[in-house]
Each structure stands twice: as structure tokens, then as C-alpha cells.
Amino acid sequence: MAARHRHLCKLVFSSIGGLARLAAMSLALLWYAGMAQAAETKDVRMMLDWIVQGTHAPFFVAQEKGYYKDGGINVSIDAGKGATNVAVSVAGGAYHFGWVDMPSMVRFNAQNPAAPLLAVYVSFDDSPLSFITRKEVGIRKPADLDGKKIAGGPGTAVHDTTSILLKAAKAENVKINWVSVAPQLFGPMMKRGEVDGTGGFTNSNIPAMLELGFTMDDLYVIKYSDYGANLYGLALVTTQKFADENPNTVKAMVSALNRGTKDTIASPAQALAILKARDPMMKSDIEKIRLDIALGLTNTPHVQKNGLSSVTPARLKETIDAVVAAYQLPVSPPPATVYTEKFLPPVAERMPPKATN
């Protein structure tokens, strides 16, 4: 009987020792997990595609309303100098995130396979690529561009991707008379009638033309998306390395931008007021037009049905293939290296609201 008692006591103490060791191991794992999370980058540098304009309202709405802080990150936002500059800055580590149009990102990845970028949130469901022409010239469809003088040249987004539009519009025999000049001369030359139009992003070029004295009735816009060139537009990008090492930071950044985007859709006037407080010299009437155009590219029928940043595999592949063909790139980046949805909030949190103004 005594021997049995001693055996039971031994089993009990052995079990207690095992539980103690298990508890210690659990605490150690929690401590290591906490250390790993604490090691993530929390002071984040973000680079926009261009100077701060109405288009960028979601980023500043998120900042004003504390959405970055809600995710435990501090975000500084700087102006950019074009897609290529942003891509290089992010890939090189000068910035953790950038806002880059998907065609430019695909091209960058194909040409820089050792330092690829990864899109983690697609803001523009439609491409802003377009031709903006003087209505009086009579250009109404891509085929009408044949022989016309268009301000632009090698290195500009529309010049280098025109083949995508012409192929989609079945107008591949069109020959455009490109006038290669500095971008700041596009508008003035069009105003003086020295060119028939220009190419660029609708949210950039149309407001620029209005600032020069054009009215919307003076302009005609040929959008890539109207002719089946279904490219994705601007996206939040980072490097694969940063995403792997800072998953919670990336999730926080994506969540904040998503919330800022939804708030901007719900109340564009409030979003513009936030920008105006930041820059009192901002021309509210011009930036309203710019933001309205940007929201049209963001809050598309597809987004209204499926949620923000609802990227379909087929359309992503179509975007990649079109860019590879247009630039005659040596390789075609696999879709999984171009975009990931792993950092997105649930679909329910990405459904766009109804606008209140």
C-alpha cells in the first residue's frame, strides 16, 4: 500500500513538473513572438507618385483620423517624382511604401528581377491612362489618332503603352505623330493649337488643362478602359523582403489606406477640407475635379459589387501580358510576384460606402 502511494505521488509530481515545463515553454514562445512583433518597422516612410493633390486624399484622411496610429505605425508621407522614381526609391529602401501605377510596376519588376516590388492594395480599379484632345480637332476614337500631333514621347506612360490601346480598339495600323517635348509644355502647346492633344493620366492631365483655361466642353477624352484595355491603375507597393519581415506593419498600412479610401468615397468634401487645411494655397475647384476623377477610377461597378482591391487573377494576368508586350520585355513576371491579397482586410471591411455629398 505504501509502495503504491509513493508511486502515485511520483506520478503527480512528474505531471506537475511537466506542466511547469510546458508553461515555461509557452511563456518563452509568447515572449519571442512579442519580440518578433516589436522588431517590425513601425516608423514608416511613404512616397506618393507625384506632388500632393486631390488624388492623394485617402492617405491624408487616414493620417488626420489616426488610422495609422490605430495600427501601431507612424507614417510620414512625401511627394514623388513619377512612377519610375518611386519604384527605384522603394526598391532601394529609401521608402518602405510607394504609390505606383501597375503597368509601371510590372515593367520595373521585369527589368529588375533581383529587386521586385509587390502590390499589396490596388487603389485604382481602372487605369487613368488616356488621350486628352481638343474637341474641335474631331478625335473621337483611337482610329482618329492616325496622323494627329500628340504631345509626348518615349518615356512617357501613354507613348510607351499606346500599342495596348490600339490593339484593344482594333486600330493597330494607326500612326501617331508624336511631338517629343518636356511634360510642362504639353498643356501650353495644346492651348496654342500646336498639338492636337496629349497623353497621360486623366486625374492629372484634365485638371492641368482646366488650369490653363480650357473647359470640359473644350476637351475630348479617350480612355484606355473604354476600349477594353482593362489595366489596373495605381497601387500601394512595397518590397517582398519588407512584406516578409514586417507582415503586421503591412497589414496596418493597408488597413489604414482602405479606411481612408472608404471615408473619402463617403465624403469627398470632408477629404478636400483635410487637404485644404494642410495646404491653404490648394485650388479647391481644380482639386475637386481631380478627386472626382480619381474616385471614378477607384469606386467602379466592379468594386461596388466585390469590394476595394478585389483583383481578379485573369485581369491581373491581362495587365501583365499587355505591359510585357507593349514594352517588349524579356520576361513576364508571375502574377504572384506582382500582387498579393494576403494583407487585405476582410471583404466586408472593403465594401465602399454611399457618398454623402
VENDALIN-V885149 format. One record per run of one state. SS is the DSSP state (alpha for helix, beta for strand, coil for the rest). FROM is the first residue (numbers start at 1). LEN is the number of residues. If there is no record, write none. Layout:
ss->SS from->FROM len->LEN
ss->SS from->FROM len->LEN
This chain:
ss->coil from->1 len->1
ss->alpha from->2 len->37
ss->coil from->39 len->4
ss->beta from->43 len->5
ss->coil from->48 len->6
ss->alpha from->54 len->11
ss->coil from->65 len->2
ss->alpha from->67 len->4
ss->coil from->71 len->3
ss->beta from->74 len->5
ss->coil from->79 len->4
ss->alpha from->83 len->9
ss->coil from->92 len->5
ss->beta from->97 len->5
ss->alpha from->102 len->10
ss->coil from->112 len->1
ss->alpha from->113 len->3
ss->coil from->116 len->1
ss->beta from->117 len->6
ss->coil from->123 len->6
ss->beta from->129 len->6
ss->alpha from->135 len->3
ss->coil from->138 len->4
ss->alpha from->142 len->4
ss->coil from->146 len->3
ss->beta from->149 len->3
ss->coil from->152 len->5
ss->alpha from->157 len->12
ss->coil from->169 len->8
ss->beta from->177 len->3
ss->coil from->180 len->3
ss->alpha from->183 len->9
ss->coil from->192 len->5
ss->beta from->197 len->5
ss->alpha from->202 len->10
ss->coil from->212 len->4
ss->alpha from->216 len->3
ss->beta from->219 len->5
ss->alpha from->224 len->4
ss->coil from->228 len->6
ss->beta from->234 len->6
ss->alpha from->240 len->6
ss->coil from->246 len->1
ss->alpha from->247 len->20
ss->coil from->267 len->1
ss->alpha from->268 len->11
ss->coil from->279 len->5
ss->alpha from->284 len->15
ss->coil from->299 len->2
ss->alpha from->301 len->6
ss->coil from->307 len->6
ss->alpha from->313 len->15
ss->coil from->328 len->7
ss->alpha from->335 len->3
ss->coil from->338 len->1
ss->beta from->339 len->1
ss->coil from->340 len->7
ss->alpha from->347 len->4
ss->coil from->351 len->7
